[in-house]
Amino acid sequence: MPSDPKDWIAISQLPGIGPATLGKLFRGKWTPERLVAGHSEKHLTSDTLPFPRLNRLQITQLQSYVMQRGDLWDSTNQFLEKLQRINVECLLSDSDTYPALLREAPDHPVILFVQGNMDAMHLPMVSIVGSRNASAAGLRHAYQFSRALSAAGFVVSSGLALGIDGAAHQAAVDLQLPTVAVMGTGSDRIYPVRHKKLAEKVLDTGGALVTELLPGSGPLAAHFPRRNRIISGLSTGVLVVEAALKSGSLITARMAMNQGREVFALPGSIDHPGSRGCHSLIREGAVLVESVEHMLEELAVMLGVLREVSQQEPSDVQNNLSPDQNKILNTVDFSLTLLEEIVPRLGLPDNNLLSSLQSDLVELELLGWVESIGGGYRRIR
């Protein structure tokens, strides 16, 4: 007989019940009725509690719940009404509709609240994560990789955060393809608020918003590591675009490694703090990738099917630049390049053409080939 989501929503509200304890209770089929019955049959005191150990307050709340009264009963019904009102489905980990890959993760959540397209949860998924304070190059790479992976048939998942997460989701919705956003808040709370429209587009384009947190849950610091294990658990592979040495993205990547998922990392300049986390992962065994084809080669083995990048996807060759723009671009390094260095590389006799050169560099920046940093420019693709 399938478990009743209502019971597990109730148990999850008990004081002192975290994800790990909830998982143990669920695997042991310790429903409210069983917990209350076991307590009553043994006539236990607060010093001699049944297995699993619950305190007197927890048992008292469950007793009222089983008799369909009390605060726990009322709050559980209110949560269910709220979930129904905003069209959120509740999946338990023993349900056929629960994502099979996530269920394989040893620390998978007992409850998932899903708003949107349930089918998106069961398609091959790749997550893209990285810094909230990403560079222009990082945002562009996240967008390009997400666009290519989406076009190749994967669902891209991420955490709906600013920076890399937002760019990854945006690429998918721009193609009108599904993406899965795993949130560190309840289903009724979009965080950050500025991503409310992006979240709406995720739903409009066949994607889904996912969380294990009850409605009303805010963006507490403790919620995001919990969110990260869902992102990695849902995914066949995790791509880290930019990450500092101490960041949530590295936590996600290491969770993915522990869950047996493939981890990919984009290398970057040794001068860029956002590259250090990726370089650390590469030293730990993550796959170094410079193009989406590198990822697809690895993922094809795991999925048992080769997925080609859409022919409509732009490549990294310099297709749309004029000969003069290509010449200037070839003088800019992938690290800081000062204007004083670019001029002699172009073979210009003096600085008379400096203003024209600056205009050309601004245009290359607008086209996404370079970025302005520290009095000079750096090539970003």
C-alpha positions in Angstrom: 0.0 0.0 0.0 1.5 3.4 -1.0 2.5 5.8 1.7 0.2 8.7 2.5 2.1 12.0 1.8 -0.1 13.7 4.5 1.4 11.5 7.2 5.0 12.4 6.2 4.3 16.1 5.9 3.0 15.8 9.5 6.0 13.9 10.8 8.4 16.3 9.0 6.9 19.2 11.1 7.7 17.6 14.5 10.4 19.5 16.4 13.8 17.8 16.1 13.0 15.9 12.9 15.5 16.7 10.2 16.0 15.1 6.7 18.1 12.2 8.1 15.7 11.2 10.8 12.7 11.5 8.5 14.5 9.2 6.1 15.0 6.6 8.8 11.4 6.8 9.9 10.2 6.5 6.3 12.4 3.5 5.5 11.2 1.8 8.7 7.6 2.6 7.7 7.1 4.3 11.0 3.8 6.0 10.3 2.1 8.2 12.9 -0.3 5.3 13.7 2.6 2.9 14.3 4.5 5.3 16.4 1.5 6.1 18.6 0.5 2.4 18.8 4.0 1.3 19.8 4.2 4.0 22.4 0.8 3.1 23.9 1.3 -0.7 23.9 4.5 -0.5 25.9 3.2 2.2 28.3 6.6 3.8 28.1 7.7 6.8 30.1 9.8 9.7 28.7 12.9 7.8 30.0 12.1 4.6 28.1 11.0 5.4 24.6 10.2 3.1 21.7 12.5 2.7 18.7 12.8 5.1 17.0 13.3 7.4 20.0 10.7 10.2 20.2 10.2 12.5 23.1 7.0 13.1 25.0 6.1 16.3 23.0 6.5 14.5 19.7 4.4 11.6 20.8 1.7 13.9 22.2 1.5 15.8 18.9 1.3 12.6 16.9 -1.5 11.3 19.2 -3.6 14.4 18.5 -2.8 14.1 14.8 -3.9 10.4 14.7 -7.2 11.5 16.4 -7.5 14.2 13.7 -7.2 17.2 16.0 -4.6 19.6 17.4 -2.1 22.0 15.9 -0.2 19.4 13.9 -3.4 18.1 12.2 -4.5 21.7 11.4 -1.1 22.8 10.0 -0.8 19.7 7.8 -4.2 20.3 6.3 -3.3 23.9 5.7 -0.1 22.9 3.9 -2.1 20.5 1.7 -4.6 23.1 0.8 -1.8 25.6 -0.1 0.0 23.0 -2.2 -3.3 22.2 -4.1 -4.0 25.9 -4.6 -0.7 26.5 -6.3 -0.8 23.2 -8.3 2.1 21.5 -6.5 2.3 17.7 -6.4 3.8 15.9 -3.5 6.0 12.9 -4.4 7.2 10.4 -1.8 10.3 8.4 -2.5 8.5 5.1 -2.8 6.2 6.5 -5.5 6.6 5.5 -9.1 6.6 9.1 -10.1 9.6 9.9 -7.9 12.7 10.5 -10.1 14.5 7.1 -10.2 18.0 8.5 -10.4 17.5 10.7 -7.3 16.1 7.7 -5.4 19.5 6.0 -6.0 21.3 8.7 -4.0 21.7 7.5 -0.4 20.6 10.9 1.1 17.6 11.5 -1.2 14.7 13.4 0.4 11.6 11.6 1.5 9.3 14.3 0.0 9.6 16.3 -3.2 7.2 19.1 -4.0 7.0 19.6 -7.7 5.3 22.4 -9.6 5.1 22.1 -13.4 5.8 19.4 -15.9 6.3 16.0 -14.1 7.7 14.5 -17.3 10.7 16.8 -17.2 11.8 15.1 -13.9 12.3 11.8 -15.8 14.3 13.0 -18.8 18.1 12.7 -18.9 19.3 15.6 -16.8 22.5 17.6 -16.5 23.0 20.3 -13.9 25.0 23.5 -14.4 26.2 25.3 -11.3 28.6 28.1 -10.4 29.2 31.4 -8.8 26.4 33.9 -8.0 29.0 36.7 -8.7 30.1 35.3 -12.1 32.2 37.1 -14.6 30.8 38.0 -18.0 32.7 35.0 -19.5 31.3 32.7 -16.9 27.7 33.8 -17.6 28.3 33.4 -21.3 29.8 29.9 -20.9 26.9 28.8 -18.7 24.4 30.1 -21.3 26.2 28.5 -24.2 26.7 25.1 -22.5 23.1 25.1 -21.3 21.8 26.0 -24.8 23.8 23.3 -26.4 22.9 20.6 -23.9 19.3 21.5 -24.1 19.4 21.4 -27.9 21.0 17.9 -27.6 18.1 16.6 -25.7 19.1 17.0 -22.0 17.1 18.8 -19.4 19.4 21.3 -17.7 18.8 21.7 -13.9 20.2 24.3 -11.5 19.4 26.2 -8.4 17.6 29.3 -9.6 20.2 31.5 -8.0 21.8 34.6 -9.5 24.7 34.3 -11.8 25.5 30.9 -13.3 22.2 29.3 -12.3 20.1 32.0 -13.8 22.1 31.9 -17.1 21.7 28.2 -17.4 17.9 28.3 -16.9 17.6 31.3 -19.2 19.3 29.5 -22.1 16.8 26.6 -21.9 13.7 28.9 -21.7 15.0 30.9 -24.6 14.9 27.7 -26.7 11.4 27.0 -25.3 12.8 23.8 -23.8 12.3 22.4 -20.2 14.6 23.1 -17.4 14.4 22.1 -13.7 14.9 24.7 -10.9 15.6 23.2 -7.5 14.8 25.8 -4.8 16.1 26.4 -1.3 12.7 27.8 -0.3 9.1 26.5 -0.2 7.1 26.3 -3.5 5.4 29.6 -2.7 8.6 31.5 -2.2 10.8 32.4 -5.2 14.3 33.4 -4.2 15.8 35.7 -5.3 12.7 37.8 -5.9 14.2 39.1 -9.2 14.0 35.6 -10.6 10.2 35.5 -10.3 9.7 36.0 -14.0 12.4 33.5 -14.8 10.6 31.0 -12.6 7.3 31.7 -14.5 9.1 31.1 -17.8 10.5 27.8 -16.5 6.9 26.6 -15.9 5.7 28.1 -19.2 8.3 26.2 -21.3 7.6 22.8 -19.8 10.0 22.8 -16.9 9.5 22.3 -13.2 10.2 24.0 -9.9 11.3 21.5 -7.2 11.8 21.7 -3.5 11.7 19.4 -0.4 10.7 22.4 1.8 7.2 23.1 3.0 5.4 26.2 1.8 6.4 29.3 3.7 10.0 28.1 4.1 12.4 31.0 3.5 15.9 31.2 2.1 17.8 30.1 5.3 21.5 29.2 5.0 20.9 25.6 6.0 18.4 25.1 3.2 20.9 25.4 0.4 23.2 22.4 1.1 20.0 20.4 1.2 18.9 21.9 -2.2 22.4 21.1 -3.6 22.2 17.4 -2.9 18.9 17.3 -4.9 20.5 19.1 -7.8 23.3 16.6 -8.0 21.1 13.6 -7.3 18.7 14.4 -10.1 21.5 14.7 -12.6 23.6 12.3 -14.7 26.4 14.8 -14.6 27.2 18.2 -13.0 29.1 21.0 -14.8 30.8 23.6 -12.6 31.4 26.8 -14.6 33.0 29.1 -12.0 33.4 28.5 -8.3 35.6 29.8 -5.5 37.5 27.3 -3.3 34.8 27.7 -0.6 31.4 27.7 -2.3 28.1 26.0 -2.6 29.0 24.9 -6.1 31.9 22.8 -4.9 29.6 21.3 -2.3 27.3 20.3 -5.0 30.1 18.9 -7.1 31.5 16.8 -4.2 28.0 15.6 -3.4 27.7 14.5 -7.0 31.0 12.6 -6.8 29.7 10.8 -3.6 26.5 10.0 -5.4 28.5 8.4 -8.3 27.7 11.2 -10.8 30.1 12.5 -13.4 31.5 15.9 -12.6 32.8 18.3 -15.2 34.7 21.6 -14.7 35.6 24.4 -17.0 39.2 25.6 -16.6 40.0 29.3 -16.4 42.7 31.8 -15.8 44.9 31.1 -12.8 44.5 34.8 -11.9 40.7 34.5 -11.6 39.4 33.5 -8.1 36.4 31.9 -9.8 38.7 29.4 -11.6 40.3 28.0 -8.5 37.3 25.9 -7.4 37.1 24.3 -10.9 40.9 23.7 -10.9 40.6 22.0 -7.5 37.9 19.7 -8.8 39.9 18.8 -11.9 42.8 17.8 -9.6 40.3 15.7 -7.7 39.3 13.8 -10.8 36.6 16.0 -12.4 36.6 15.9 -16.2 38.1 19.0 -17.8 35.9 20.3 -20.6 36.4 23.0 -23.1 33.4 22.3 -25.3 30.0 20.6 -24.9 31.2 17.8 -27.1 33.6 16.8 -24.3 30.6 16.4 -22.0 28.5 14.5 -24.5 31.3 12.0 -25.1 31.3 11.2 -21.4 27.5 11.3 -20.9 26.9 9.1 -24.0 28.6 6.2 -22.3 26.5 6.6 -19.1 23.2 7.1 -21.0 23.9 4.4 -23.6 23.0 6.8 -26.4 25.0 9.4 -28.4 23.4 12.8 -28.5 24.6 15.2 -31.1 24.6 19.0 -30.6 22.1 20.7 -32.8 23.5 21.9 -36.1 21.8 25.3 -35.4 24.0 25.9 -32.3 26.8 28.5 -32.9 30.3 27.2 -32.7 33.3 29.0 -31.2 34.9 29.8 -34.6 35.2 33.5 -35.5 32.3 33.4 -38.0 30.8 36.8 -37.8 33.8 39.1 -37.3 35.4 41.2 -40.0 39.1 40.6 -40.9 40.1 43.7 -38.8 38.1 42.5 -35.8 39.7 39.0 -36.1 43.1 40.6 -36.2 42.4 42.7 -33.1 40.9 39.7 -31.3 44.1 37.6 -31.9 46.1 40.2 -30.0 44.1 39.8 -26.8 45.1 37.1 -24.4 42.9 35.1 -22.1 44.5 37.0 -19.2 44.7 40.8 -18.7 46.1 42.5 -21.9 46.8 46.2 -21.6 46.2 48.6 -24.5 49.9 49.3 -24.5 50.5 45.6 -25.4 47.8 45.4 -28.1 49.1 48.4 -30.1 52.6 46.9 -30.9 51.1 43.5 -31.6 48.9 45.1 -34.3 52.1 46.7 -35.8 50.7 50.2 -35.4 53.4 52.8 -35.8 52.1 55.0 -32.9 49.1 55.7 -30.8 47.3 57.8 -33.3 44.8 55.1 -33.9 44.3 54.3 -30.2 40.7 55.8 -30.2 39.7 53.7 -33.2 41.2 50.6 -31.5 39.3 51.3 -28.3 36.0 51.6 -30.4 36.8 48.2 -32.0 37.5 46.6 -28.6 34.2 48.0 -27.2 32.4 46.4 -30.2 34.2 43.1 -29.5 33.0 43.4 -25.9 29.4 43.9 -27.0 29.7 40.9 -29.3 30.9 38.8 -26.3 34.5 38.1 -27.4 36.3 40.2 -24.8 35.7 41.8 -21.4 37.1 45.0 -20.0 39.1 44.5 -16.8 41.7 46.5 -14.9 42.6 49.0 -17.5 42.8 46.5 -20.3 40.9 43.6 -21.9 40.7 39.8 -21.5 39.5 37.4 -24.2 36.7 35.2 -23.0 36.1 32.9 -25.9 
